[in-house]
Amino acid sequence: MPDYLKPLFNRRLLADALRELPPTLDETRRAIALGWATGAANGTLLGQKEKPLQGQFLSEVMDRLLGFRQLVGSDGTHHMEPETSSKTVKGYRPPDARLGWFGSAVDLTRAVLELKAPGADLDTKQGAGYGKLTPVEQAFGYAAKVDGCRWVIVCNFIELRLYRTDRGQGYCQRFWFADLVDPERLDVFLFLLGRETLLGADPAAPSPVERLASHTHVAEERITKAFYVFYRDLRLDLFYRLRADNPAPLSESAESHAVQLLEQAQKLLDRCLFICFCEDIGLLPAKVLNSALTVKTEGFVSVSRWQQLCGLFDAMDKGLPAMQINAYNGGLFDKDAALDALVVADAALDGIRALSDYDFETDLNVNILGHIFEQSITDLESIRAEIRGEADDRQRSRRKRDGIFYTPDLITRFMVARTIGGWLAEHHAQIEARHRTGKPGPLSNETRLKIWVDHLEVLRRIKVLDPACGSGAFLVAAFEYLIGEYERVNRTIAELTGAPGQLGLFDLDRQILQDNLFGVDLNPESVEITKLSLWLKTARRDKPLNNLDANIRCGNSLVEPPDAPAGTPADQALVDAFAALPPDRRAFDWRAAFPAVFAQGGFDVVIGNPPYVRQEALGPLKPYLARRYASYHGVADLYVYFYERGLELLAPRGTLSYIVTNKWLRAGYGEPLRRLFSERAVLEEILDFGHAPIFEDADTFPCIIVVRPRSAASDNCADNGAHDSADVAPPTAADPPEPPMVSVCPVPRDRSTELSLQHYFHEHAYPVPWSRYGAGPWSLESPEVETLMERLRERGVPLADFVGCKPMYGIKTGFNEAFLIDEATRADLIGADPACAEIIKPATKPASCSTGCATNSPSRNRANSSKTSPD
């Protein structure tokens, strides 16, 4: 399974479901399964074409083995519609088959089936005839066009994948046909894909497999929340016990000592969590942590739990072959004299023992842990606030002040594909253009081999940066993408040479972590959690962890020591502003930190989710920002400067993509940034989510943009389709005219959970002239709508003129949690003091307004300090 794919079903729940409804199999059906298993195993199928096999597969596997009856031979209602009889997707390229209920009175699709040539790579982009989509993206596109479709099946006759539409492309159940000789694997195949269990007996009722999917999702949420509470409380309990047993020395302040103890408690948890994870995926002996926490009383001296645990940490650092423990050092288990010297009572480690009871293979994957890690950063800040004696408002702690919101997998995968994938596709086209002799037609295998060997060298040199890496969501997604790309290139080279390929010549994880991926964050805890996320992703038996200190760094991405002043007033003003910054500014010298990157011109891809910090919280940083950034505006939020900084860090032909609020597109404070883009860069893509709830508990109005430096974008000129084009011309010495179009794609609120953003963008994006975008507010309307708006502006009367006054821009409370209340809170306040009824007024938000009409949202009221109506 590709590294980024997660199991669709909880393994434990799947085993329970199989025991409850065991599949039955007669000899005829068993023979069919074994026949296809044999053909996949011995290579017989690999030489076949898709179409000749398609009819046999639908008849034997889908109909006779799995029970999806076709029209011929049915009693009228049948369960499979091959592409020739597809009606629902008329006007589009149809899937190879639809599964559901079909007949004269019913046409209900529950699954789409897409077949590809034997052995075809299901994760590689196809040609222009398929919209440059992978087979999986193509199949999800079919599902999006069919009402009621819940499942996506993609198959190349060697492997078959089952996806659920509401989980997206990151989760699937994967089957190798060669494995169907195993009775247990065959039972799972028949249960998950059999008609009676996948569709069920009643179209109106959930099928057994749908119930399993629902139970899996509920179980994941329950386990995640339960583990988060456990993890949070365990850290807090451990910290308090350490604080009680390790008083501050006379030479150190109590506050400073407590902060160090908190960091030690977090390091202890990180180490133990990594050990538990390795136990469950088979990299360490089972229950090795529990064994270390067993007090040894043999002999004349008792060995405490803490001594045993420190011994385990030392074994993880250096290795202990006698205990089947590999040396996993990479910084995580470095000798830490301060940690080892702590007084830790046996009772303080009771919770650590309970940590190993969780299933880190089945229940808690790396992505789920990423969400937990992100929230734990908030908790750490709350504890620090307590140490400093500050009032702690957990709802407005670090998540609100530092603007941290965990980016969903759906978003990170899309952005990585558009940036890293696009950059690699462009370079591949340039390599191919160099190797072509000018003759049209297919390339020889010798030439193709040269192209792919050169492509591998380009892949090894790509530099990807997240300048605000948080818990590492984007870097983990980039790692997964690059692993898949390396494997795809290696397979192609192996096919062309008949040899195993070149990946065995170097450590692939090490290559990516040390040469391809880079991250910076202001917060030390974010840096450590990013490292832990990547270590969990790359832990392997018989291989030490990669040291990430050189690539994942702590510092302020926006603040750097100024160059030696050139004597101009502006230079001196910047030096003075830098000197006036607070002592904890954590200035970051990019070129000193990453000299090899800037030796080749900068980063090829800059990607991320910059902090959502409001301008009111920038305080002492503003004078420096004003003198350092051309995009500065007095009321601009922090993310604005990450755009300018990102462009500065890019290589000349690099690509930048952030997900941030869309307010800068139109707001006054975005004018300097818009001017900067119009002068120095070219936007290639904008995906606008508007009010879609992408981030949990945060109304951020997100949008994704893909932007390039002006000269690089000009080199790609003709159709602005660098991310989809396979025929990009090589760059010329002089810059051609800038690309005339930007691909714009608004996502309606009710499509915010669209499962194939790649396909949705391909289907719904429309071109907008780049010339439209300057320093003024940007419109994302299509050219047709914009033309209509121009006519309205020319012939209509502005609202201010019509009503005789200037409309206000709405209510800004500065603290929505206090002023915007729900109906229940309103009732409580009025019950306590009837006078409140006079000062609580109805309020509405843009999301509650329809075209030409505003309605008061019953869940929103404004507590107004004045008796004057807010209207």
Secondary structure by P-SEA (a helix, b strand, c coil): ccccccccccaaaaaaaaaabbbbbcaaaaaaaaaaaaaaaaccccccccccaaaaaaaccccccccccccccccccccccccccccccccccccccccccccccbbbbcbbbbbcccccccccccccccccccaaaaaaaaaaacccccbbbbbcccbbbbbbccccccbbbbbcccccccaaaaaaaaaacccccccccccccccaaaaaaaaaaaaaaaaaaaaaaaaaaaaaaaaaaaaaaccccccccaaaaaaaaaaaaaaaaaaaaaaaaaaaacccccaaaaaaacccccccccccaaaaaaaaaaaaaccccccccccccccccccccccccccccccccccccccccccccccccaaaaaaaaaaaaaaaaaaaaaaaccccccccccccccbbbbbcaaaaaaaaaaaaaaaaaaaaaaaaaaacccccccccaaaaaaaaaaaaaaaaabbbbcccccccaaaaaaaaaaaaaaaaaaaaaaaacccccccccccaaaaaaccccccccccaaaaaaaaaaaaaacccccccccccccccccccccccccccccccaaaaaaaaaaaaccccccccccccccaaaaaaccccccccccccccccccccaaaaaaacccccccccccaaaaaaaaaaacccbbbbbbbccccccccccaaaaaaaaaccccccbbbbbcccccccccccbbbbbbbccaaaaaaaccccccccccccccccccccccccbbbbbbbcccccccccaaaaaaacccccccccccccccccccaaaaaaaaaaaaccccccccccccccccccccccccccccaaaaaaaaaacccccccbbbbbccccccccbbbbcccbbbbcccccccc
